[in-house]
Structure formats: C-alpha cells, structure tokens
C-alpha cells in the first residue's frame, strides 16, 4: 500500500508542471486566436483602430487607452476599478456585454477556454 501511495505522489509531482504549463497557454496558438480580434485591434504597436490597441492591456485600467473614444459604460467600469488582469480579461473575452453592459464592442466572445488562455498568453508578449 505504501509503495502505491509513493508512486501516486511521484506521478502527481510529475504532472504538476504539465498542468501549470496548460494554464499558462500557448502564445503561438494565441496568435491564431488573435486573428479574430485583428479586424478591430492591434497588439504589436500602440495605435488604435476601430478598437483600442491591446499592447500592454494587462494591468491597464479599463477605458483609459489614450486617444480612444470608449463607450460611457467602459469608462465607468474603469472609474469603478476594473483593471484588465487575467481574470477580468478572461471574463470579458467570454462575454463582453455581460462583463461591461453597454460596451461598444460587438464581438460575441470566445466560448472555448483554451482559446482564451492562449490569447492571454499571446497578449502577455506585448507589454507596454
């Protein structure tokens, strides 16, 4: 019995790095997912298109990218403390209109968790 517990514990330790990597996402796969966003957003440079630049979005207060005209709802969300950390961005990417009621963004959201995880990994490559 003791040997099986040791074997199980050892196996669990071996699997932990894999689980941690899975949560980190795949930035290359995220680049493919970003193509869904690229009609309205850029990430490589700090310029706006139809939507604000997503360069440095992680850590940014919602509704604050310079020279972009946000919806009043997005500005209010930022004023109320919405900062784009991974959890907030994940919620928004799943259902933008549920996270920020009144947002101008018409994108319906991403339904697959792995796409969201990979997209966030991709966005992390472009800090401010």
N, C-alpha and C positions, 0 to 999 in steps of 0.2 A: 504493500500500500504506500509506504513512504517513497519508494522509487517512482511510483506513478505520479505522486504529488510533485516531486522534484522535476520529473520530466515535464509535467504540465507547466510548472512555474518557469522552467527554462524555455519552453516553447512560447509562453506568453511574453517573455522578455524579448525573444527574437522577433515577435510580431509587432511589438510596440513601435519600433522605428518605422515599420511599414504603415501602420495606422497614422502615425504623425505625418509622414510624407503625404498620405492620401488627403489629410485635412489641409495641407499646405497648397495643394493644387498643382496643376501643370501649366506653366506660363505659356508654353508653345500652343497647347490646346486652347488656352485663354485668348491667344491672338486670333485664332479661328473664330471663337465666340464673339470677339470684339468686332468682327466684320458686320454683325447685326447692329452695332452701335455707330459704326463709322459713317453712316449717312449723315448723322447729326453731330457727332463728337470727334475730336482728335485727342490723342494722348501723347504723341511724340513731341508736340510743341505747345506753348502756352497761348494759343489763339482760339477764339470762339468761332463756331459755325452756327448752325441752327440751334444747337445746344452749347453749353459752356465746355471749355477744354477740361478734360479729365486728368491732365497732367497734375500730379500732386493732390488728387482728390481725397486720398486717405488722410484724415486729420483736418480736413478743411471744414469750416462751418458751412452748413447748407445756405445757399442763396447769397454767397459772398464773392464769387469769382469776379474780378474787375471787368468792367465794360460789358457785362452780360445783363440783359433785362429779364430777370426772373419773374415768375408769377408772384403775386402777393402772398399766396399760400407758402411758397418755398422760402421767401424772405421771412415770413412769420415763423416758419419751422426753425430757421436758423436763429432768429431772435429768441425763440423759446428753448434753445440749447441743442438743436440737432446738429451733431458733428458726424461726418462720414467716417466712422470707424468701420471695422469689418462687419460687425453685427448689424449696424444701421444700414450699411450698403447692401448687405445680403437681403434684409427685409425689403428694401426699396426695389432691388432688382427682381425680387419675386413678384411684387405687385406695387408698382409705383403709385398708383392712385389710392391704394389703401394706406400706404405709409405717409403720403403727403396729399391729403384731399385738396384738390384744386390745382395740382401741378399741371404745367403746360405740356409735359412730356406725354406723348401719345403712345409710346411703346408699351405693349401689354405686359411685359415682364418675361423673365426666364423661368420655366417650370422645372427644369432639371437641376438638382442640387450640384451635380458635378460641373455643369456649365458655369454656375455662379462661382463655385470655388475656384475653377480655372480662370475665370475672368478676373476675379480679385487678385489671383497670383500674377496675372498679366499686368494689371494696373499698378501693383506694387513695384514693378520695374521702372516706373516713371514717377519718381518723387519730384517734389517742387524744385 
